[in-house]
Amino acid sequence: MNRAAITAAAAVTAILLPGCSSATSPPPKAAPNGQTVQAAPAPSKAGVDASSAFAAISATVPSAKLGTTITAENDPNHMLGRPNGYTSKITFTDTRIPTEQTEGRKADDLELGGSIEVFPTAAEAKARADYIQAAGKTMPALAEYDYLHGATLVRVSRLLTPAQAADYEKAATKLP
C-alpha cells in the first residue's frame, strides 16, 4: 500500500472513529468468527417507558384514559429518539375536563389531559420541563402542570384544577 493511501485511511479513521464512540456504551466484544460486535445498550435501571408509567399513574388517577402512543412518524415535536429527545411518549385524556373546553382539539392535544415523556436521563427531563415552564410564563396559553420523577416528565393540562392536577403529582412520586 502506498503512503498516500495509508495517510488517507488514517485521516478517514480519525474523522469517523469519534462519532462511533460513546461514554456509556459497553466495550466491543469479539465474536467467534473474529469479527467485532457491539453489545446492545443496557435498558434503563427501572425499565420505565411512557406506557408503563401511564399504567402506574392511571391506577391512582382513574379519570386518566390512554390516548396516543407517540411514534417517530406521528410525533408532533419530532423529538422521539432524536438528540436531546425522549425515548418514549404517550398522551392521555382526563374525563374531569369539561367537554365544552375540549371542543375542536386534536385527539393527542395536551389540554385534553396530558402526556408522559421519558428521557434517557433525569437531567434531560429537567431541561425539557424547564423549557416548557419558560414558554408557559411568556405565553399563558401554553402553561401546564409539570411533574418530574427521575427521567420521567408527566405533563398535565392547565384545564384541570390545582387539586385535580395534584392527583398526578402524587401518582408521579410513586413511579419506579
C-alpha positions in Angstrom: 0.0 0.0 0.0 1.4 3.4 -0.8 2.0 6.2 1.6 -0.9 8.4 0.2 -3.5 5.6 0.7 -2.3 4.9 4.3 -2.5 8.7 5.1 -6.0 8.9 3.6 -7.2 5.8 5.5 -5.8 7.2 8.8 -7.5 10.6 8.2 -10.9 8.9 7.5 -10.5 6.7 10.6 -9.6 9.8 12.7 -12.7 11.6 11.5 -15.2 8.7 11.8 -13.9 7.0 14.9 -15.0 9.7 17.5 -18.6 9.6 16.1 -18.7 5.9 16.8 -17.7 6.0 20.4 -19.9 6.6 23.4 -19.0 7.0 27.1 -22.0 4.9 28.1 -21.6 2.1 25.6 -20.0 -1.2 26.7 -16.7 -2.1 25.0 -16.9 -4.1 21.8 -16.7 -7.9 22.1 -15.1 -10.4 19.7 -17.5 -12.9 18.1 -16.4 -16.5 17.5 -15.6 -15.7 13.8 -13.2 -13.0 14.9 -15.4 -10.0 13.9 -16.1 -7.3 16.5 -19.7 -6.8 17.6 -21.1 -4.0 19.8 -23.3 -5.1 22.7 -26.7 -3.6 22.9 -27.1 -0.6 25.2 -28.3 -1.6 28.7 -32.0 -0.8 29.4 -32.8 1.8 32.0 -32.5 0.6 35.6 -36.1 0.7 36.2 -37.2 -0.3 32.7 -39.6 2.6 32.7 -41.2 3.7 29.5 -44.2 6.1 29.0 -46.7 3.2 28.7 -45.6 1.6 31.9 -45.5 4.9 33.7 -49.1 5.6 32.4 -50.3 2.2 33.7 -49.0 3.1 37.2 -50.5 6.6 37.1 -53.9 5.5 35.8 -54.1 3.0 38.7 -54.1 6.0 41.0 -55.9 8.5 38.7 -58.9 6.6 37.3 -60.1 9.6 35.3 -57.0 9.2 33.1 -57.5 7.3 29.8 -54.8 6.4 27.4 -54.7 8.5 24.3 -52.0 8.1 21.6 -48.7 6.2 21.8 -46.3 8.5 20.1 -44.0 7.1 17.4 -41.3 8.7 15.3 -43.8 9.0 12.5 -46.6 10.8 14.4 -44.5 12.8 16.9 -45.6 16.5 16.6 -42.5 17.6 18.4 -40.1 15.5 16.3 -38.2 14.5 19.5 -38.7 10.8 19.8 -35.4 9.0 19.6 -33.6 12.2 18.5 -30.7 14.0 20.2 -32.0 15.6 23.5 -35.3 14.0 22.9 -37.5 11.5 24.7 -37.2 7.7 24.4 -41.0 7.2 24.7 -44.1 9.3 24.9 -47.9 8.8 25.3 -50.8 11.2 25.6 -53.8 10.7 27.8 -57.2 12.3 28.4 -58.8 13.1 31.7 -62.6 12.8 31.9 -62.7 15.6 34.6 -62.0 18.2 31.9 -65.4 19.6 30.7 -66.2 18.7 27.2 -67.1 22.3 26.2 -63.4 23.2 27.0 -62.0 20.5 24.7 -64.1 21.0 21.5 -62.1 21.4 18.4 -58.9 20.0 19.8 -56.8 17.2 18.2 -57.0 13.8 19.8 -53.5 14.0 21.2 -53.7 17.6 22.4 -52.1 18.1 25.9 -55.1 20.1 27.0 -57.3 17.0 26.8 -55.4 15.6 29.8 -51.7 15.4 29.4 -48.7 13.4 28.3 -45.8 11.4 29.7 -42.3 11.7 28.2 -39.4 9.5 29.3 -35.9 10.7 28.7 -32.5 8.9 28.8 -31.5 10.9 31.9 -33.1 12.9 34.6 -31.1 16.0 33.5 -32.6 15.8 30.0 -36.1 15.5 31.5 -35.5 18.5 33.7 -34.2 20.6 30.8 -37.4 19.8 28.9 -39.6 20.7 31.9 -37.6 24.0 32.4 -38.1 24.8 28.7 -41.8 24.2 28.8 -42.2 26.2 32.0 -40.3 29.1 30.5 -42.6 29.0 27.4 -45.7 29.0 29.7 -44.5 32.1 31.5 -44.2 34.1 28.3 -47.4 32.7 26.7 -50.0 31.8 29.4 -52.0 29.7 26.9 -49.0 27.2 26.9 -49.0 27.0 30.7 -49.3 23.5 32.2 -48.6 21.4 35.3 -45.3 19.5 35.0 -44.2 16.8 37.4 -40.7 15.2 37.2 -39.8 11.9 38.6 -36.3 10.9 37.6 -36.1 10.7 33.8 -40.0 10.8 33.5 -41.8 14.0 32.8 -45.6 14.0 33.5 -47.2 16.9 31.7 -50.8 17.8 32.8 -53.4 20.1 31.2 -53.9 23.5 32.7 -57.7 22.9 32.3 -57.6 20.7 35.4 -57.9 22.4 38.8 -54.8 22.5 41.0 -56.4 19.9 43.3 -57.1 17.6 40.3 -53.6 18.1 38.9 -52.2 17.2 42.3 -53.5 13.7 41.8 -51.0 13.3 39.0 -48.2 14.8 41.1 -48.9 12.3 43.9 -49.0 9.4 41.3 -45.8 10.5 39.7 -43.9 10.3 43.0 -44.7 6.6 43.1 -43.2 5.8 39.7 -40.3 3.3 39.7 
